[in-house]
Amino acid sequence: MSNITFTMLKPDGISNGYTGAILDKIVQAGFKIKAMKYTRLTPETAGQFYAIHSARPFYKDLVSYMSSGPIVAAILEKDNAVESFRKLIGATDPSKAEKGTIRQLYAKSIEANAVHGSDSDENAAIEGSFFFSMLERF
């Protein structure tokens, strides 16, 4: 169990004007933002980030969506960070997400679900390293 996790505010969360509200919800939940970057993925970088899904039927649509607009990548710190953050963001399907979670409040669909959260300590390290070099580590 680690005290670090990775998140990415997705293009729909940014384009719908929810960046500040989502970041505020994260901070109000007790997370410290240790690193943050506002950027835009190219189709190539989105493809690299989601390479684990390359054989799945939704891969091309995912890459297209994730490169359709800016994102905010961030490293977050809190005790039991991965599990705590997964609870804060809610179910992938916003119609099934608990009341008050980020996805219930700000997501439109399973595909446009406002925010990504790492699903394990190992993936948090891998995903965080994709956007932030070891020299930038906390």
C-alpha positions in Angstrom: 0.0 0.0 0.0 1.4 3.3 -1.1 0.7 6.9 -0.3 1.0 8.0 -4.0 -1.4 7.7 -6.9 -1.8 9.0 -10.4 -4.8 10.8 -11.9 -5.6 12.4 -15.2 -8.4 14.8 -15.8 -9.7 13.8 -19.2 -10.6 15.9 -22.2 -14.3 16.0 -21.4 -13.7 17.1 -17.8 -11.5 20.0 -19.1 -13.8 21.0 -22.0 -16.9 21.0 -19.8 -15.2 23.5 -17.4 -14.8 21.2 -14.5 -11.0 21.4 -14.0 -11.2 23.6 -10.9 -14.1 21.8 -9.3 -12.5 18.4 -9.8 -9.1 19.6 -8.4 -11.0 21.3 -5.5 -12.8 18.0 -4.7 -9.5 16.2 -4.7 -7.9 18.6 -2.3 -10.9 18.7 -0.1 -10.7 14.9 0.2 -7.3 15.3 1.8 -5.0 14.6 -1.2 -1.9 16.7 -1.7 -1.0 17.5 -5.3 2.7 16.6 -5.5 3.1 17.3 -9.3 0.7 18.5 -12.0 0.9 19.1 -15.7 -1.6 20.6 -18.1 -0.8 19.1 -21.5 -2.3 17.5 -24.6 -1.7 14.0 -25.7 -0.9 13.3 -29.3 -2.4 10.1 -30.8 1.0 8.6 -30.5 1.5 9.4 -26.8 -2.1 8.4 -26.0 -1.4 5.1 -27.8 1.7 4.6 -25.7 -0.1 5.4 -22.5 -3.0 3.0 -23.3 -0.8 0.3 -24.9 -2.0 -2.3 -22.4 -5.4 -2.0 -24.2 -4.1 -2.2 -27.7 -5.8 -5.5 -28.5 -9.2 -4.4 -27.2 -11.9 -3.3 -29.6 -12.2 0.2 -27.9 -8.5 1.0 -28.2 -8.7 3.3 -31.3 -11.7 5.2 -30.0 -9.9 5.6 -26.6 -6.8 6.9 -28.2 -8.8 9.3 -30.4 -10.8 10.6 -27.4 -7.7 11.0 -25.2 -5.9 13.0 -27.8 -9.0 15.2 -28.6 -8.2 17.9 -26.1 -6.1 18.9 -23.2 -5.7 16.8 -20.0 -4.3 17.5 -16.6 -2.0 14.8 -15.2 -1.2 14.8 -11.5 0.6 12.8 -8.8 -1.4 12.8 -5.6 -0.4 11.9 -2.1 -2.5 10.6 0.8 -2.5 7.5 3.0 -3.8 4.5 1.1 -3.9 6.8 -2.0 -5.0 4.4 -4.7 -7.9 2.9 -2.8 -8.9 6.3 -1.4 -8.8 8.0 -4.8 -10.8 5.1 -6.5 -13.5 5.6 -3.9 -13.5 9.4 -4.5 -13.9 9.1 -8.3 -16.6 6.5 -8.2 -17.6 3.8 -10.7 -16.5 4.0 -14.4 -20.1 4.3 -15.3 -21.3 7.6 -13.9 -24.9 6.3 -13.7 -23.6 3.6 -11.2 -21.3 5.9 -9.3 -22.1 6.8 -5.7 -23.6 10.2 -5.0 -21.0 12.9 -4.5 -18.2 11.1 -6.4 -16.3 12.9 -9.1 -17.8 10.8 -11.9 -21.3 11.0 -10.5 -21.0 14.8 -10.5 -19.0 15.5 -13.6 -19.0 12.6 -16.0 -21.3 12.1 -19.0 -20.8 8.4 -19.9 -18.6 5.4 -19.5 -16.3 6.7 -22.2 -16.4 10.4 -21.2 -16.0 9.8 -17.5 -14.0 13.0 -16.6 -11.1 11.5 -14.7 -8.7 8.5 -14.7 -7.4 7.0 -11.5 -4.7 4.3 -11.2 -6.0 0.9 -10.2 -3.0 -0.3 -8.2 0.2 1.0 -6.6 2.2 -0.6 -9.4 0.2 1.1 -12.1 0.3 4.4 -10.2 4.1 4.3 -10.4 4.1 3.3 -14.1 1.5 5.9 -15.1 3.0 8.7 -13.1 6.4 8.0 -14.6 4.9 8.3 -18.1 4.2 12.0 -17.4 6.8 12.9 -14.8 10.5 12.1 -14.9 12.3 10.6 -11.9 14.0 13.9 -11.4 10.6 15.5 -10.8 9.7 12.9 -8.2 8.8 14.1 -4.8 
